[in-house]
Amino acid sequence: MSKVIAHRDPVANSGRASTRNRTISIKVDALARVEGEGALTVKVRNGALKDVQLRIFEPPRFFEAFLRGRHYTEAPDITARICGICPVAYQMSAVHAMEAILGLQVTGPLRELRRLLYCGEWIESHVLHIYLLHAPDFLGYDDAIRMAADYPDVV
């Protein structure tokens, strides 16, 4: 349930319309279009942002259990399957862990190529979020499937 609560200090305002000593709290208990479940609380006092809390509720998924008993060189391929939207981040995290354990440091063109790989995933992820997760909301559709019925060549 979402709530907007405004508080005023009765002594400071003495009947006049004023934003002085006013606190506005916005609480969104269930965020839509996030990966997992999330909530958001925003507090504004006297027109200035005072606090923002973003909570993503993700219970432990114990993916490390998939790696038990496996050869360490399998970790990048296994971890890449944790998320279909951002496999490179998981894959490269496994690679970085292996390199740290082995005392390796990557520099030069290979490091630059990895950065390019990360940027490619970043672009892909943002396009997916914009067109499949956010565009339906912006254009008044319930989801991308319903939007695709009206725009089959675009979606």
C-alpha positions as CSV (number, residue, x, y, z in Angstrom):
1,M,0.0,0.0,0.0
2,S,1.3,3.5,-0.9
3,K,0.9,6.4,1.5
4,V,1.7,10.1,1.4
5,I,1.7,11.7,4.8
6,A,2.2,15.4,5.5
7,H,3.0,16.7,9.0
8,R,3.1,20.3,10.2
9,D,4.4,21.8,13.4
10,P,1.3,23.5,14.8
11,V,3.3,26.0,16.9
12,A,5.3,27.2,13.9
13,N,2.4,27.5,11.5
14,S,-0.2,29.2,13.7
15,G,-2.9,29.0,11.0
16,R,-0.9,30.5,8.1
17,A,-0.4,28.6,4.9
18,S,3.3,27.8,5.0
19,T,5.7,25.0,4.1
20,R,8.0,25.8,7.0
21,N,8.4,22.9,9.4
22,R,6.4,20.6,7.1
23,T,7.5,17.0,6.6
24,I,6.1,15.0,3.7
25,S,6.6,11.2,3.8
26,I,5.9,9.1,0.7
27,K,5.9,5.4,1.2
28,V,5.5,2.9,-1.6
29,D,5.3,-0.6,-0.1
30,A,5.4,-2.5,-3.4
31,L,7.5,-1.1,-6.3
32,A,6.5,-2.3,-9.8
33,R,9.0,-3.1,-12.5
34,V,12.0,-3.9,-10.3
35,E,13.8,-7.2,-10.4
36,G,12.7,-8.9,-7.2
37,E,10.5,-7.1,-4.7
38,G,11.1,-3.6,-3.4
39,A,9.8,-0.7,-1.4
40,L,10.6,3.0,-1.3
41,T,10.3,5.6,1.5
42,V,11.0,9.3,0.7
43,K,11.0,12.1,3.4
44,V,11.0,15.8,2.5
45,R,11.2,18.5,5.2
46,N,10.7,22.2,4.4
47,G,11.0,21.5,0.7
48,A,14.4,19.7,1.1
49,L,15.0,16.0,0.6
50,K,15.9,14.5,4.0
51,D,15.9,10.8,3.6
52,V,15.4,8.1,0.9
53,Q,15.3,4.4,1.6
54,L,15.2,1.9,-1.2
55,R,14.7,-1.6,0.0
56,I,15.0,-4.6,-2.3
57,F,13.7,-7.8,-0.6
58,E,15.7,-10.6,-2.0
59,P,15.9,-13.7,0.1
60,P,19.0,-15.8,-0.1
61,R,19.0,-17.9,-3.2
62,F,22.1,-20.0,-2.4
63,F,23.5,-20.0,-5.9
64,E,26.9,-20.9,-4.4
65,A,25.5,-24.4,-3.9
66,F,25.6,-24.9,-7.6
67,L,29.3,-24.5,-7.5
68,R,30.1,-27.0,-4.8
69,G,32.1,-29.9,-6.0
70,R,32.6,-28.3,-9.5
71,H,36.0,-27.4,-11.0
72,Y,36.8,-23.7,-10.5
73,T,37.0,-23.1,-14.2
74,E,33.2,-23.9,-14.5
75,A,32.2,-21.0,-12.2
76,P,32.0,-18.3,-15.0
77,D,29.6,-20.4,-17.1
78,I,27.5,-21.5,-14.2
79,T,27.2,-18.1,-12.6
80,A,26.3,-16.5,-15.9
81,R,22.9,-18.3,-15.8
82,I,21.9,-16.6,-12.5
83,C,20.3,-13.7,-14.3
84,G,19.1,-13.6,-17.9
85,I,19.3,-9.8,-18.0
86,C,22.8,-9.4,-16.7
87,P,24.8,-12.6,-17.2
88,V,28.1,-10.7,-17.9
89,A,28.1,-9.1,-14.4
90,Y,27.8,-12.5,-12.7
91,Q,30.2,-14.2,-15.1
92,M,32.9,-11.5,-14.7
93,S,32.5,-11.5,-11.0
94,A,33.4,-15.2,-11.0
95,V,36.3,-14.5,-13.3
96,H,37.6,-11.7,-11.0
97,A,37.3,-14.0,-8.0
98,M,39.3,-16.7,-9.8
99,E,42.0,-14.1,-10.8
100,A,42.2,-12.8,-7.2
101,I,42.7,-16.3,-5.9
102,L,45.4,-17.0,-8.5
103,G,47.1,-13.7,-8.0
104,L,46.5,-12.5,-11.5
105,Q,45.9,-8.9,-12.6
106,V,44.5,-8.1,-16.0
107,T,45.7,-5.0,-17.8
108,G,45.9,-3.4,-21.2
109,P,43.7,-4.5,-24.2
110,L,42.1,-7.4,-22.3
111,R,41.0,-5.0,-19.5
112,E,39.6,-2.6,-22.1
113,L,37.8,-5.4,-23.9
114,R,36.2,-6.4,-20.7
115,R,35.0,-2.8,-20.2
116,L,33.5,-2.9,-23.6
117,L,31.7,-6.2,-22.7
118,Y,30.3,-4.6,-19.5
119,C,29.2,-1.5,-21.5
120,G,27.4,-3.7,-24.1
121,E,25.5,-5.5,-21.3
122,W,24.7,-2.1,-19.7
123,I,23.2,-0.9,-23.0
124,E,21.3,-4.2,-23.5
125,S,19.9,-4.1,-20.0
126,H,18.7,-0.5,-20.3
127,V,17.1,-1.1,-23.6
128,L,15.2,-4.1,-22.2
129,H,14.1,-2.1,-19.2
130,I,13.0,0.9,-21.2
131,Y,11.1,-1.0,-23.9
132,L,9.7,-4.0,-22.1
133,L,9.3,-2.8,-18.5
134,H,8.8,1.0,-18.6
135,A,7.4,1.9,-22.0
136,P,4.1,0.0,-21.4
137,D,3.6,2.1,-18.2
138,F,4.4,5.4,-20.0
139,L,2.1,4.5,-22.9
140,G,-0.8,3.3,-20.8
141,Y,-0.5,-0.5,-21.4
142,D,-0.6,-3.2,-18.7
143,D,2.5,-4.9,-20.1
144,A,4.7,-5.3,-23.2
145,I,2.6,-8.2,-24.6
146,R,-0.5,-5.9,-24.8
147,M,1.6,-3.1,-26.2
148,A,3.0,-5.4,-28.9
149,A,-0.5,-6.1,-30.2
150,D,-0.8,-2.4,-31.2
151,Y,2.9,-2.0,-32.2
152,P,4.0,-5.4,-33.6
153,D,6.8,-4.0,-35.7
154,V,8.4,-2.0,-32.9
155,V,8.0,-4.3,-29.8
